[in-house]
Amino acid sequence: MNQLTRVGDGKKVALVLGSGGARGYAHIGVIEALEARGFEIISIAGCSMGALIGGIYASGKLPEYREWVCNLDYLDVLRLVDVTWSPMGAIRANKVMNKLEGLVGDVLIEDLPIPVTTVATDLVRQREVWFQSGPLLRAIRASIAIPGVITPVSMGDQMLVDGGLLNPLPIMPIVAAHDADLVIAVNVTAHSPQPVALEELLPQEQEENDSRTAQERERDANLGGWMSDVREVTKRLWDGLGGNGESDEEEEEQTPEARGKREWSRLGMILESFDITQAALAKYKIAGYPPDVLIEIPKTVCSTHEFHRAKDLIRLGRHLADEALERRMPGIASDAAE
């Protein structure tokens, strides 16, 4: 078993950010926890959502990105879904990439102040592709292309898709970060003995510090009920991206038990299957190159596509990072409140 521990002042971090869809928002909270304790991130390797967050952070635009995603509600996320009927994937991701381009511009990876490696998968040669130079946004776009869901990126004779297909937790690229004192990895597809909900893991003090007025809380409660109705109505749209091929009349003829069994759309099956594969692969990566600090986000806290839950996922990332850092370095202080 390899040991990645470095020797130094203990404050320089090589950071590994794994893939996992919306759960990748937790990476933002982890970064905030590290910065609050005075750690310096000197190298980043990321896959899929980890590549996106790592690249945005290295470009210095994470605060702006954080503010944007924290203000996205369920309908906002749906508006970002640019559906295509291409056999290569159901979504183009152009709207999201246009937003990122507005944030970071046409920046090159080699010009970033922090070395960044993003990981994609070449379907033609069936191997990992590491981006350590070239346009940052192209590297991110290739790394997030979930096979069958988001259309791939063609580069020459390469057909590039999500790096999580082969390496959802890319620890190897940062092994060469010899100046790092700690290797910290964030696995957002972690297995848990029992399914655990996001709300079960969040710290309780947030509710005690809720400064909203009674009128605001009532408005939010009403909005929550309205959003539940919206989700029910739009579920068919989201599931329809997978085209299950059954008509409304056929559905009505199903028994309640049968309807429960066929709630899975093709898209849902792809995403969940991909999640399971990534979780298994991440275990092997951790076993082969155990990081100094491992922060694990259970994959059951939310679905891959729940990008409207950024605020809570960021809080969760910071909370679990706090716990992991305290276990590794008891008594280490934070200079920022929750």
BALO-350273 format. One record per residue (C-alpha): residue number from 1; residue in three letters; x, y, z. Coordinates in nm, 3 decimals. Each point is the difference from the previous one (the first is absolute). Layout:
// residues N
<NUM, ALA, <X, Y, Z>>,
...
***
This chain:
// residues 338
<1, MET, <0.000, 0.000, 0.000>>,
<2, ASN, <0.138, 0.339, -0.101>>,
<3, GLN, <0.031, 0.281, 0.251>>,
<4, LEU, <-0.039, 0.355, -0.129>>,
<5, THR, <0.079, 0.195, 0.320>>,
<6, ARG, <0.237, 0.293, -0.051>>,
<7, VAL, <0.227, 0.175, 0.249>>,
<8, GLY, <-0.021, 0.377, 0.047>>,
<9, ASP, <-0.182, 0.268, 0.196>>,
<10, GLY, <-0.328, -0.187, -0.041>>,
<11, LYS, <-0.182, 0.275, -0.189>>,
<12, LYS, <0.058, -0.081, -0.368>>,
<13, VAL, <-0.268, -0.220, -0.150>>,
<14, ALA, <-0.030, -0.202, -0.318>>,
<15, LEU, <-0.375, -0.031, -0.049>>,
<16, VAL, <-0.187, -0.279, -0.182>>,
<17, LEU, <-0.362, 0.074, -0.093>>,
<18, GLY, <-0.209, -0.295, -0.114>>,
<19, SER, <-0.292, -0.035, -0.238>>,
<20, GLY, <-0.360, -0.033, 0.111>>,
<21, GLY, <-0.231, 0.249, -0.169>>,
<22, ALA, <-0.182, 0.241, 0.232>>,
<23, ARG, <0.175, -0.148, 0.304>>,
<24, GLY, <0.310, 0.168, -0.137>>,
<25, TYR, <-0.129, 0.327, 0.146>>,
<26, ALA, <0.137, -0.138, 0.326>>,
<27, HIS, <0.347, 0.070, -0.142>>,
<28, ILE, <-0.069, 0.370, 0.047>>,
<29, GLY, <-0.063, -0.053, 0.372>>,
<30, VAL, <0.319, -0.205, 0.031>>,
<31, ILE, <0.203, 0.279, -0.160>>,
<32, GLU, <-0.159, 0.251, 0.238>>,
<33, ALA, <0.090, -0.220, 0.299>>,
<34, LEU, <0.361, -0.023, -0.116>>,
<35, GLU, <0.033, 0.373, -0.058>>,
<36, ALA, <-0.157, 0.074, 0.339>>,
<37, ARG, <0.284, -0.192, 0.164>>,
<38, GLY, <0.275, 0.168, -0.196>>,
<39, PHE, <0.080, -0.289, -0.234>>,
<40, GLU, <0.151, 0.085, -0.337>>,
<41, ILE, <-0.125, -0.205, -0.293>>,
<42, ILE, <0.302, -0.041, -0.228>>,
<43, SER, <-0.126, -0.267, -0.239>>,
<44, ILE, <-0.340, -0.128, -0.115>>,
<45, ALA, <-0.109, -0.310, -0.186>>,
<46, GLY, <-0.368, -0.031, -0.084>>,
<47, CYS, <-0.243, -0.215, -0.189>>,
<48, SER, <-0.340, 0.102, -0.137>>,
<49, MET, <-0.160, 0.235, 0.257>>,
<50, GLY, <0.331, -0.007, 0.185>>,
<51, ALA, <0.174, 0.124, -0.313>>,
<52, LEU, <-0.255, 0.279, -0.032>>,
<53, ILE, <0.028, 0.117, 0.361>>,
<54, GLY, <0.379, -0.037, 0.002>>,
<55, GLY, <0.039, 0.195, -0.322>>,
<56, ILE, <-0.234, 0.278, 0.110>>,
<57, TYR, <0.185, 0.026, 0.333>>,
<58, ALA, <0.342, 0.016, -0.166>>,
<59, SER, <-0.127, 0.275, -0.230>>,
<60, GLY, <-0.097, 0.209, 0.303>>,
<61, LYS, <-0.372, 0.002, -0.080>>,
<62, LEU, <-0.138, -0.240, 0.259>>,
<63, PRO, <-0.183, 0.271, 0.204>>,
<64, GLU, <-0.190, 0.113, -0.310>>,
<65, TYR, <-0.079, -0.358, -0.098>>,
<66, ARG, <-0.114, -0.077, 0.354>>,
<67, GLU, <-0.236, 0.295, 0.002>>,
<68, TRP, <-0.149, -0.105, -0.333>>,
<69, VAL, <-0.067, -0.364, 0.088>>,
<70, CYS, <-0.135, 0.084, 0.346>>,
<71, ASN, <-0.271, 0.209, -0.164>>,
<72, LEU, <-0.112, -0.270, -0.244>>,
<73, ASP, <-0.336, -0.152, 0.080>>,
<74, TYR, <-0.149, -0.311, -0.158>>,
<75, LEU, <-0.144, 0.187, -0.298>>,
<76, ASP, <0.326, 0.187, -0.060>>,
<77, VAL, <0.178, -0.333, -0.025>>,
<78, LEU, <-0.259, -0.128, -0.247>>,
<79, ARG, <0.055, 0.310, -0.216>>,
<80, LEU, <0.370, -0.090, -0.020>>,
<81, VAL, <-0.082, -0.342, -0.146>>,
<82, ASP, <0.046, 0.044, -0.374>>,
<83, VAL, <-0.151, -0.318, -0.138>>,
<84, THR, <0.128, -0.154, -0.321>>,
<85, TRP, <-0.123, -0.314, -0.170>>,
<86, SER, <0.350, -0.096, -0.107>>,
<87, PRO, <0.078, -0.372, 0.033>>,
<88, MET, <0.320, 0.109, 0.177>>,
<89, GLY, <-0.182, 0.145, 0.302>>,
<90, ALA, <-0.317, 0.167, 0.125>>,
<91, ILE, <0.151, 0.333, 0.111>>,
<92, ARG, <0.248, 0.236, -0.167>>,
<93, ALA, <0.103, 0.200, 0.314>>,
<94, ASN, <0.050, 0.311, -0.213>>,
<95, LYS, <-0.194, 0.225, 0.238>>,
<96, VAL, <0.212, -0.099, 0.298>>,
<97, MET, <0.323, 0.037, -0.197>>,
<98, ASN, <-0.106, 0.344, -0.124>>,
<99, LYS, <-0.050, 0.106, 0.361>>,
<100, LEU, <0.345, -0.133, 0.094>>,
<101, GLU, <0.153, 0.181, -0.297>>,
<102, GLY, <-0.153, 0.322, 0.128>>,
<103, LEU, <0.166, -0.063, 0.337>>,
<104, VAL, <0.353, -0.112, -0.092>>,
<105, GLY, <0.042, 0.102, -0.364>>,
<106, ASP, <0.236, -0.172, -0.241>>,
<107, VAL, <0.262, -0.102, 0.257>>,
<108, LEU, <0.268, -0.263, -0.055>>,
<109, ILE, <0.071, -0.263, 0.265>>,
<110, GLU, <0.374, 0.072, -0.010>>,
<111, ASP, <-0.069, 0.367, 0.081>>,
<112, LEU, <-0.191, -0.075, 0.320>>,
<113, PRO, <0.177, 0.092, 0.326>>,
<114, ILE, <-0.064, -0.353, 0.132>>,
<115, PRO, <0.096, -0.312, -0.200>>,
<116, VAL, <-0.319, -0.177, -0.105>>,
<117, THR, <-0.055, -0.341, -0.155>>,
<118, THR, <-0.342, -0.097, -0.132>>,
<119, VAL, <-0.075, -0.357, -0.102>>,
<120, ALA, <-0.209, -0.123, -0.292>>,
<121, THR, <-0.038, -0.338, -0.171>>,
<122, ASP, <0.081, -0.070, -0.365>>,
<123, LEU, <-0.256, -0.249, -0.130>>,
<124, VAL, <0.207, -0.075, -0.311>>,
<125, ARG, <0.320, -0.104, 0.180>>,
<126, GLN, <-0.182, -0.100, 0.320>>,
<127, ARG, <0.235, 0.190, 0.230>>,
<128, GLU, <0.020, 0.302, 0.227>>,
<129, VAL, <0.086, 0.341, -0.142>>,
<130, TRP, <0.160, 0.253, 0.234>>,
<131, PHE, <-0.039, 0.367, -0.089>>,
<132, GLN, <0.287, 0.204, 0.146>>,
<133, SER, <0.018, 0.262, -0.273>>,
<134, GLY, <-0.229, 0.153, -0.258>>,
<135, PRO, <-0.339, 0.172, 0.040>>,
<136, LEU, <-0.142, -0.055, 0.347>>,
<137, LEU, <-0.363, -0.001, -0.112>>,
<138, ARG, <0.062, -0.264, -0.266>>,
<139, ALA, <0.165, -0.220, 0.263>>,
<140, ILE, <-0.294, 0.048, 0.238>>,
<141, ARG, <-0.254, -0.067, -0.276>>,
<142, ALA, <0.170, -0.329, -0.090>>,
<143, SER, <0.021, -0.107, 0.363>>,
<144, ILE, <-0.372, 0.052, 0.070>>,
<145, ALA, <-0.135, -0.185, -0.307>>,
<146, ILE, <-0.191, -0.286, 0.169>>,
<147, PRO, <-0.028, -0.273, -0.265>>,
<148, GLY, <-0.347, -0.012, -0.152>>,
<149, VAL, <-0.114, 0.308, 0.193>>,
<150, ILE, <0.227, 0.294, -0.094>>,
<151, THR, <0.136, 0.000, -0.353>>,
<152, PRO, <0.372, -0.086, -0.030>>,
<153, VAL, <0.283, 0.224, -0.118>>,
<154, SER, <0.178, -0.087, -0.322>>,
<155, MET, <0.368, 0.096, -0.018>>,
<156, GLY, <0.180, -0.130, -0.306>>,
<157, ASP, <-0.040, -0.377, 0.008>>,
<158, GLN, <-0.099, 0.007, 0.368>>,
<159, MET, <-0.359, -0.033, 0.124>>,
<160, LEU, <0.010, 0.135, 0.355>>,
<161, VAL, <-0.251, -0.068, 0.276>>,
<162, ASP, <-0.019, 0.026, 0.379>>,
<163, GLY, <0.324, -0.096, 0.174>>,
<164, GLY, <-0.203, -0.181, 0.265>>,
<165, LEU, <-0.041, -0.285, -0.244>>,
<166, LEU, <0.357, -0.108, 0.086>>,
<167, ASN, <0.123, 0.223, 0.283>>,
<168, PRO, <-0.264, 0.174, 0.215>>,
<169, LEU, <0.254, 0.097, 0.267>>,
<170, PRO, <0.323, 0.097, -0.182>>,
<171, ILE, <0.264, -0.026, 0.271>>,
<172, MET, <0.285, -0.099, -0.231>>,
<173, PRO, <0.035, 0.339, -0.175>>,
<174, ILE, <0.088, 0.174, 0.327>>,
<175, VAL, <0.255, -0.256, 0.118>>,
<176, ALA, <0.262, 0.216, -0.173>>,
<177, ALA, <-0.095, 0.301, 0.218>>,
<178, HIS, <0.316, -0.045, 0.208>>,
<179, ASP, <-0.037, 0.331, 0.187>>,
<180, ALA, <-0.333, -0.104, 0.152>>,
<181, ASP, <-0.012, -0.085, 0.369>>,
<182, LEU, <-0.337, -0.173, -0.027>>,
<183, VAL, <-0.196, -0.179, -0.266>>,
<184, ILE, <-0.371, 0.057, 0.061>>,
<185, ALA, <-0.256, -0.189, -0.206>>,
<186, VAL, <-0.374, 0.064, -0.018>>,
<187, ASN, <-0.207, -0.301, -0.104>>,
<188, VAL, <-0.359, 0.101, -0.078>>,
<189, THR, <-0.113, -0.349, -0.101>>,
<190, ALA, <0.076, -0.165, 0.334>>,
<191, HIS, <-0.185, -0.314, 0.107>>,
<192, SER, <-0.188, 0.008, 0.331>>,
<193, PRO, <-0.119, -0.305, 0.201>>,
<194, GLN, <-0.354, 0.139, -0.010>>,
<195, PRO, <-0.149, 0.264, -0.231>>,
<196, VAL, <0.046, 0.340, 0.162>>,
<197, ALA, <-0.185, 0.320, -0.091>>,
<198, LEU, <0.166, 0.338, -0.036>>,
<199, GLU, <-0.204, 0.146, 0.286>>,
<200, GLU, <0.123, -0.270, 0.239>>,
<201, LEU, <0.362, 0.107, -0.044>>,
<202, LEU, <-0.040, 0.378, 0.010>>,
<203, PRO, <0.096, 0.175, 0.324>>,
<204, GLN, <-0.299, 0.114, 0.204>>,
<205, GLU, <0.127, 0.344, 0.100>>,
<206, GLN, <-0.114, 0.142, -0.333>>,
<207, GLU, <-0.362, -0.022, 0.113>>,
<208, GLU, <0.078, 0.177, 0.327>>,
<209, ASN, <0.166, 0.287, -0.186>>,
<210, ASP, <-0.284, 0.037, -0.249>>,
<211, SER, <-0.047, 0.377, -0.022>>,
<212, ARG, <-0.299, -0.008, -0.235>>,
<213, THR, <-0.319, 0.168, 0.113>>,
<214, ALA, <-0.317, -0.201, 0.058>>,
<215, GLN, <-0.139, 0.143, -0.325>>,
<216, GLU, <0.308, -0.110, -0.192>>,
<217, ARG, <-0.017, -0.351, 0.149>>,
<218, GLU, <-0.368, -0.027, -0.093>>,
<219, ARG, <0.078, 0.116, -0.354>>,
<220, ASP, <0.279, -0.256, -0.031>>,
<221, ALA, <-0.229, -0.274, 0.131>>,
<222, ASN, <-0.264, 0.090, -0.257>>,
<223, LEU, <0.265, 0.014, -0.271>>,
<224, GLY, <0.119, -0.343, 0.105>>,
<225, GLY, <-0.348, -0.144, -0.046>>,
<226, TRP, <-0.036, 0.170, -0.336>>,
<227, MET, <0.340, -0.130, -0.109>>,
<228, SER, <-0.104, -0.353, 0.096>>,
<229, ASP, <-0.292, 0.033, -0.241>>,
<230, VAL, <0.232, 0.135, -0.267>>,
<231, ARG, <0.238, -0.291, 0.050>>,
<232, GLU, <-0.285, -0.245, -0.044>>,
<233, VAL, <-0.110, 0.165, -0.322>>,
<234, THR, <0.352, 0.030, -0.142>>,
<235, LYS, <0.109, -0.349, 0.105>>,
<236, ARG, <-0.142, -0.130, -0.326>>,
<237, LEU, <0.214, 0.252, -0.190>>,
<238, TRP, <0.317, -0.104, 0.181>>,
<239, ASP, <-0.077, -0.370, -0.025>>,
<240, GLY, <-0.104, 0.053, -0.359>>,
<241, LEU, <0.360, 0.078, -0.088>>,
<242, GLY, <0.046, -0.372, 0.036>>,
<243, GLY, <-0.306, -0.082, -0.209>>,
<244, ASN, <-0.154, -0.297, 0.176>>,
<245, GLY, <-0.235, -0.042, -0.292>>,
<246, GLU, <-0.323, -0.060, 0.194>>,
<247, SER, <-0.313, 0.204, -0.054>>,
<248, ASP, <-0.216, 0.166, 0.267>>,
<249, GLU, <-0.277, -0.249, -0.081>>,
<250, GLU, <0.236, -0.292, 0.059>>,
<251, GLU, <0.109, 0.155, 0.329>>,
<252, GLU, <-0.358, 0.040, 0.121>>,
<253, GLU, <-0.061, -0.368, -0.064>>,
<254, GLN, <0.292, -0.094, 0.226>>,
<255, THR, <-0.071, -0.116, 0.355>>,
<256, PRO, <0.145, 0.217, 0.281>>,
<257, GLU, <0.264, -0.267, 0.060>>,
<258, ALA, <0.096, -0.009, -0.366>>,
<259, ARG, <0.016, 0.379, -0.022>>,
<260, GLY, <0.235, 0.007, 0.297>>,
<261, LYS, <0.227, -0.247, -0.173>>,
<262, ARG, <0.022, 0.204, -0.319>>,
<263, GLU, <0.078, 0.340, 0.148>>,
<264, TRP, <0.353, -0.037, -0.137>>,
<265, SER, <0.050, 0.179, -0.331>>,
<266, ARG, <0.282, -0.091, -0.234>>,
<267, LEU, <0.181, 0.316, 0.105>>,
<268, GLY, <-0.044, -0.087, 0.366>>,
<269, MET, <0.135, -0.346, -0.063>>,
<270, ILE, <0.307, 0.141, -0.177>>,
<271, LEU, <0.075, 0.248, 0.277>>,
<272, GLU, <-0.046, -0.247, 0.283>>,
<273, SER, <0.200, -0.270, -0.177>>,
<274, PHE, <0.280, 0.250, -0.062>>,
<275, ASP, <-0.010, 0.100, 0.368>>,
<276, ILE, <0.039, -0.361, 0.112>>,
<277, THR, <0.293, -0.057, -0.234>>,
<278, GLN, <0.173, 0.319, 0.116>>,
<279, ALA, <-0.047, -0.092, 0.366>>,
<280, ALA, <0.166, -0.339, -0.056>>,
<281, LEU, <0.288, 0.148, -0.200>>,
<282, ALA, <0.059, 0.271, 0.261>>,
<283, LYS, <0.046, -0.269, 0.265>>,
<284, TYR, <0.281, -0.154, -0.204>>,
<285, LYS, <0.168, 0.337, -0.053>>,
<286, ILE, <-0.008, 0.072, 0.374>>,
<287, ALA, <0.135, -0.346, 0.083>>,
<288, GLY, <0.286, 0.035, -0.247>>,
<289, TYR, <0.099, 0.355, 0.095>>,
<290, PRO, <-0.150, 0.083, 0.340>>,
<291, PRO, <-0.009, 0.377, 0.054>>,
<292, ASP, <0.103, 0.163, 0.327>>,
<293, VAL, <-0.354, 0.131, 0.049>>,
<294, LEU, <-0.303, -0.160, -0.161>>,
<295, ILE, <-0.330, 0.190, 0.000>>,
<296, GLU, <-0.292, -0.218, -0.102>>,
<297, ILE, <-0.342, 0.119, -0.113>>,
<298, PRO, <-0.250, -0.291, -0.005>>,
<299, LYS, <-0.144, -0.041, -0.347>>,
<300, THR, <-0.348, -0.037, 0.149>>,
<301, VAL, <-0.019, 0.363, 0.122>>,
<302, CYS, <-0.150, 0.107, -0.332>>,
<303, SER, <-0.040, -0.104, -0.359>>,
<304, THR, <0.257, 0.087, -0.263>>,
<305, HIS, <-0.228, 0.255, -0.166>>,
<306, GLU, <-0.123, 0.194, 0.308>>,
<307, PHE, <0.193, 0.315, -0.083>>,
<308, HIS, <-0.256, 0.219, 0.177>>,
<309, ARG, <0.136, -0.111, 0.342>>,
<310, ALA, <0.329, 0.187, -0.015>>,
<311, LYS, <-0.031, 0.185, 0.333>>,
<312, ASP, <-0.051, -0.313, 0.207>>,
<313, LEU, <0.261, -0.201, -0.188>>,
<314, ILE, <0.259, 0.273, 0.051>>,
<315, ARG, <-0.084, 0.006, 0.371>>,
<316, LEU, <0.031, -0.377, 0.012>>,
<317, GLY, <0.339, 0.009, -0.168>>,
<318, ARG, <0.131, 0.252, 0.249>>,
<319, HIS, <-0.145, -0.188, 0.296>>,
<320, LEU, <0.148, -0.336, -0.101>>,
<321, ALA, <0.332, 0.165, -0.086>>,
<322, ASP, <0.006, 0.157, 0.348>>,
<323, GLU, <-0.054, -0.342, 0.155>>,
<324, ALA, <0.264, -0.170, -0.214>>,
<325, LEU, <0.261, 0.269, 0.067>>,
<326, GLU, <-0.072, -0.009, 0.372>>,
<327, ARG, <0.053, -0.375, 0.004>>,
<328, ARG, <0.327, 0.034, -0.188>>,
<329, MET, <0.125, 0.307, 0.188>>,
<330, PRO, <-0.188, 0.034, 0.330>>,
<331, GLY, <-0.031, 0.353, 0.127>>,
<332, ILE, <0.073, 0.169, -0.332>>,
<333, ALA, <-0.187, 0.331, 0.005>>,
<334, SER, <-0.218, 0.165, -0.258>>,
<335, ASP, <0.015, 0.378, -0.046>>,
<336, ALA, <-0.354, 0.012, -0.141>>,
<337, ALA, <-0.335, -0.087, 0.152>>,
<338, GLU, <-0.242, -0.238, -0.162>>,
***
